[in-house]
């Protein structure tokens, strides 16, 4: 099976890291294709960044439709463009926040999220509500590190994340921690050992859930709102989406 994991930001080192972690957790027969948009922000840490990244994510889905893809993963904790991506394919599409919440709910009744910047907390909060996990999340915490600090100063970033995870364990009465950034995909084991609590990140969670959905032979429904978009004319830089021909293979 082939899983295309899309890092919605345009930082190659983060895409490579996500691809490496995804391949290491994947089953032996699973091929991971790790990609990123051609254009867009280097990191996603605002509503603006998310919205700008969305079209690049959708273009990566369209490319995947020409590459025999069995499932897609959107590897940014805001799950940008998730529902639009599902409209473009019959393959399952998972967001890493969504996947992490599901896995955390299987092994704990309460979890806290430790994310990057405080300003992104509202994005996680809205996703918790949308996916039905709001009551299971004790607190959304931020280590107050910009996303790219995970790439450029990994030791300092790790220290701050561990401190925040430790506070979460001491104060939040939780059974697990969800890490709130695709760039934290390589940190679970280290943090889990440090604070002696289950730590979940969405890249690994999404890979195993995607493999399960493929194994179950369940596909994204084309009945109702996730049907392929109605063909229509697009103008300007989006003219190539006209008639929807490039979207359906
Ligand atoms: C993210 C993420 O996962 N990747 C990125 O660029 N921004 N979200 C976050 N809250 O840090």
Boltz pocket constraint, residues with backbone or C-beta under 6 A from the ligand:
constraints:
  - pocket:
      binder: B
      contacts: [[A, 9], [A, 42], [A, 43], [A, 44], [A, 45], [A, 75], [A, 76], [A, 77], [A, 78], [A, 115], [A, 116], [A, 117], [A, 120], [A, 147], [A, 180], [A, 181], [A, 182], [A, 183]]
      max_distance: 6.0
